Amino acid sequence: MDDRANALLKALIERYIADGQPVGSRTLSKMFDLSPATIRNVMADLEDLGLIHSPHTSAGRVPTPKGYRLFVDRLLAVQRFEVLPASQVRQLLPAAEPGRAVNAAAALLSNLSQFAGVVLAPKRAQVFRQIEFIRLSEKRVLLIIVTPDGDVQNRILFVSRDYLDQELQEASNFFNQHFAGMSFEQVRVAITEELSSLQADISRLMQAAVEAGTAPADTDESLVISGESKLLDISEIASDMDRLRRMFALFEKKTDLLQLLDVSSRAQGVQIYIGGDSQLVPLEDVSVITAPYGVDGTVVGTLGVIGPSRMAYERVIPIVDITARLLSNALSHNQS
């Protein structure tokens, strides 16, 4: 493609994103010092390349997923986005409450983009600072895990016998004295040697705690979604009942979203997935923009925006990028 074809494709996509209507050669001829016939020839070439197509109801053209991909990869000029005041950020994303910060980040993404915001929460209890065992009933024990960043997680253990409070305190003390600051995976390796001095029943209790600490989080807990209803305001989605059903099935099932966010957590920086172009997005006319976030430089999760392929990428990309940085700062020990 030459510069003229690139410029026309960029103008067509930007006009379609802004108006939502197929763009004709007459519209483009008013923007360029070119005849309608010349523009029609270039548009025919773009159509042959699979970058645009003509809906049945109009003589104008709209972008294809391949066209959007070329646009975001080569033609897009990302806008500068003003960061919120530091005091407002601290209020929205409280460092002392990681769970609340993750939920607030999803809401912030949705409110700023006017689409759906999604956050893959940090993997739970990789490292613990302290644990406690509390008796709930005859064969149920509450495991309380406190992470180094102050997050508190609760798990219920179903045990084989009734434990005395003194026994539970003994197990808690042993865990905290020998293993605090380690991950549960590290504890699993060390536990066979360290527990030989303890009673067998206490040993089983602590092994149950390790299993609970390394178990994957519930899908409902690990994936936070905010603002799905905003997608009802998008005409090309709301006007097609079948597309709408598939969209909300994506939110309800969550498996495809989890896979996409997990893949993007292993990539660097902002990633753009366009339905019809990326196999990770199961719906055409839908795009997902993601960015990883971390704690003290280590990636622990991913966040992003889900919206129509006809979105203002130059505005949404910096929203996702900056929100990831803000959440990283809120969750890290050394906040800027």
SEDREN-976236 format. One record per residue (C-alpha): x, y, z. Coordinates in steps of 0.02 Angstrom, whole numbers, padded with zeros to 5 digits, always signed. Each point is the difference from the previous one (the first is absolute). Example, Ala and Ser with C-alpha at 12.3 -4.5 7.8 and 13.67 -1.06 7.14 Angstrom:
REM residues 2
+00615-00225+00390
+00069+00172-00033
This chain:
REM residues 336
+00000+00000+00000
+00062+00174-00044
-00019+00157+00105
-00160+00051-00088
-00085-00167+00035
+00057+00007+00182
-00067+00177+00020
-00168-00044-00077
-00018-00157+00107
+00044+00099+00156
-00126+00136-00043
-00137-00127-00041
+00024-00094+00164
+00007+00158+00105
-00158+00066-00084
-00089-00167+00025
+00052-00006+00184
-00065+00177+00025
-00166-00017-00094
-00041-00185-00007
-00056+00018-00180
+00078-00077-00157
+00119+00123-00082
-00019+00040-00185
+00124+00068-00127
-00091+00168-00005
+00030+00024+00187
+00184-00041-00019
+00021+00113-00153
-00047+00149+00109
+00144-00044+00117
+00133-00026-00135
+00050+00092-00157
-00047-00150-00105
-00142-00035-00121
-00141-00118+00052
+00054-00116-00141
+00178-00012+00068
-00066-00032+00175
-00117-00135-00066
+00149-00086-00082
+00101+00003+00161
-00150-00063+00099
-00020-00142-00124
+00182-00046+00031
-00027+00006+00189
-00151-00112-00021
+00101-00124-00104
+00127-00005+00143
-00139-00045+00122
+00021+00161+00101
-00174+00072-00031
-00165-00065-00064
-00169+00065-00055
-00155-00044+00104
-00148-00056-00104
-00102+00152+00049
+00125+00133-00051
+00117+00054-00137
+00124+00057+00133
+00137-00106+00077
+00038-00056+00179
+00160-00075+00071
+00026-00187+00015
+00090-00080+00150
+00156-00006-00110
-00021+00186-00037
-00014+00041+00185
+00156-00103+00034
+00103+00095-00128
-00071+00164+00068
+00049-00032+00181
+00169-00076-00045
+00060+00130-00126
-00111+00152-00018
-00061+00045+00174
+00057+00156+00092
-00035-00026+00186
-00067+00151+00093
+00075+00071+00158
-00111-00040+00149
+00002+00109+00155
+00034-00100+00159
-00119+00025+00145
+00065+00102+00149
+00103-00107+00120
-00121+00030+00144
-00145-00061-00106
+00097-00154-00055
+00040-00046+00181
-00183+00017+00042
-00058-00104-00149
+00134-00134+00014
+00038-00020+00186
+00170-00081+00028
-00051-00070+00169
-00144-00099-00077
+00063-00098-00152
-00168-00085-00031
-00090+00167-00003
+00136+00074-00113
-00025-00139-00129
-00189+00027-00001
+00023+00188-00012
+00120-00021-00147
-00134-00095-00098
-00126+00137+00036
+00126+00135-00047
+00035-00083-00168
-00186-00011-00037
-00038+00180+00051
+00145+00074-00098
-00028-00103-00158
-00190-00016+00010
+00020-00185-00041
+00023-00153+00112
+00152-00003+00114
+00077-00166+00051
+00139-00045+00123
+00080-00170+00026
+00037+00007+00186
+00171-00050+00069
+00027-00184+00026
-00047-00032+00179
+00121-00025+00144
+00159-00030-00098
+00094+00055+00156
-00071+00019+00176
+00055+00108+00145
-00106-00085+00132
-00134-00133+00016
-00126-00046+00135
-00109-00152+00029
-00169+00032+00084
-00123-00138+00049
-00171+00022-00081
-00083-00164+00045
+00044-00181+00036
+00078-00035-00171
+00020+00173-00075
+00148+00118+00026
+00016+00177-00068
+00171+00034-00078
+00042+00186+00000
+00143+00049-00117
+00081+00172+00012
+00109+00044-00151
+00151+00117+00007
-00102+00142-00077
-00133-00015+00136
-00132-00094-00100
-00102-00118+00110
-00067-00161-00075
-00112-00128+00084
-00014-00185-00042
-00105-00132+00086
+00089-00166+00033
-00102-00159+00022
+00099-00105+00124
-00009-00181+00057
-00019+00035+00186
-00040+00136+00126
+00152+00106+00045
+00023+00088+00166
+00034+00187-00003
+00170-00037+00078
+00044-00118-00143
-00051+00128-00130
+00105+00133+00086
+00149-00119+00002
-00019-00030-00188
-00016+00187-00034
+00156+00039+00102
+00102-00135-00086
-00053+00061-00172
+00038+00182+00037
+00168-00034+00085
+00068-00116-00134
-00081+00053-00163
-00055+00184+00007
+00055+00092-00157
+00004-00158-00104
-00122-00055-00135
-00113-00148+00031
+00093-00093-00139
+00163+00023+00097
-00088-00059+00158
-00060-00154-00091
+00181-00049-00038
+00061+00031+00178
-00149-00068+00093
+00043-00186-00005
+00162+00027+00098
-00062+00137+00118
-00159-00089+00054
+00082-00160+00059
+00011+00073+00175
-00187+00038+00009
-00146-00113+00037
-00072-00085-00153
-00169+00087+00019
+00081+00173+00006
+00106-00049-00150
-00158-00042-00100
-00077+00166+00049
+00150+00097-00064
+00006-00100-00161
-00183+00045-00027
+00048+00183+00023
+00135-00017-00134
-00124-00079-00120
-00123+00141+00031
+00135+00132-00023
+00055-00068-00168
-00174-00037-00067
-00053+00110-00147
-00120+00139+00041
-00183-00011-00046
-00037+00072-00172
-00130+00116+00078
+00131+00067+00120
+00146+00011-00122
-00089+00095-00139
-00078+00169+00038
-00113+00076-00133
-00081+00172+00007
-00114+00093-00119
-00066-00140-00111
-00165+00095-00014
+00089+00144-00088
+00015-00114-00152
-00189+00009-00018
+00023+00181-00057
+00104-00054-00151
-00116-00010-00149
+00093-00133-00101
-00002-00118+00150
-00171+00041+00075
-00090-00011-00168
+00051-00180-00029
-00083-00114+00128
+00109-00150-00043
+00159+00102+00018
-00064+00070+00164
-00034-00175+00068
+00174-00059-00048
+00078+00155+00078
-00083-00029+00168
+00037-00186-00009
+00183+00052-00010
-00017+00096+00163
-00100-00138+00084
+00110-00147-00049
+00164+00097+00024
+00112-00143-00062
+00046+00087-00163
+00035+00164+00091
+00110-00087+00127
+00101-00082-00139
+00022+00166-00092
+00052+00094+00157
+00118-00139+00053
+00085+00004-00170
+00016+00190+00004
+00078-00007+00175
+00151-00082-00081
+00018+00139-00129
+00081+00170+00026
-00101+00160-00003
-00169+00033-00079
-00072-00138-00111
-00145+00021-00121
-00109-00150-00046
-00127+00025-00141
-00143-00122-00027
+00009-00083-00169
+00188+00028-00004
+00052-00079+00166
-00053-00176+00046
+00000+00052+00183
-00153+00112-00026
-00148-00114-00042
-00111+00141-00066
+00017+00104-00157
-00025+00188+00018
+00072-00009+00177
+00173+00056+00054
+00093-00024+00164
+00143+00115+00053
+00106-00065+00144
+00154+00042+00103
+00088-00095+00139
+00020+00073+00175
+00117-00051+00138
+00061+00012+00179
+00177+00067+00023
+00044-00037-00181
-00073-00177-00007
-00152-00026-00112
-00145-00068+00104
-00152+00029-00113
-00075+00083-00152
-00133+00131-00029
-00089+00066-00152
-00149+00071-00092
-00126-00099-00102
-00096+00097-00131
-00050+00007-00183
+00133-00009-00135
-00066+00172-00047
+00080+00082+00151
+00114+00152+00016
+00161-00101+00021
+00107+00157+00015
-00097+00046+00157
-00031-00173+00077
+00180-00062-00016
+00072+00132+00119
-00146-00026+00121
+00047-00185+00014
+00186+00037+00009
-00015+00132+00135
-00126-00099+00105
+00122-00147+00000
+00138+00116+00063
-00113+00076+00133
-00055-00171+00064
+00181-00059+00002
+00049+00151+00105
-00147-00027+00119
+00046-00183+00029
+00189+00024+00014
+00093+00033+00159
+00097+00147-00071
-00139+00110-00065
+00046+00151-00103
